[in-house]
Amino acid sequence: MWGTLVAELIARRWAWRVAALALVALTITLFIVNLRRTAERVGRAAERLDMLEQTDAIHRQMLEAAARRPRDRVELAERLRNGRF
């Protein structure tokens, strides 16, 4: 019974058109879903890059501050007396 029904549907021209349209709709849907996932990945990568740049800037500021620090107590006392600290 099912075999006969399937054979009759395959023989019909409109059934082929419906199948082709369904296949096109499925392809477009999968393309859109894949496009959305790719956009999400790109967004996460951009966010990671922003965070990395912020971390790098903070690290650079810390290194610059460490380079300007007084080397010993004598230099610290001298800076405090001169008001340069």
Contacts in CASP RR format, 6 or more apart in sequence:
PFRMAT RR
TARGET T0000
AUTHOR 0000-0000-0000
METHOD contacts of the structure
MODEL  1
MWGTLVAELIARRWAWRVAALALVALTITLFIVNLRRTAERVGRAAERLD
MLEQTDAIHRQMLEAAARRPRDRVELAERLRNGRF
9 15 0 8 1.000
10 16 0 8 1.000
70 76 0 8 1.000
70 79 0 8 1.000
70 85 0 8 1.000
76 85 0 8 1.000
79 85 0 8 1.000
END
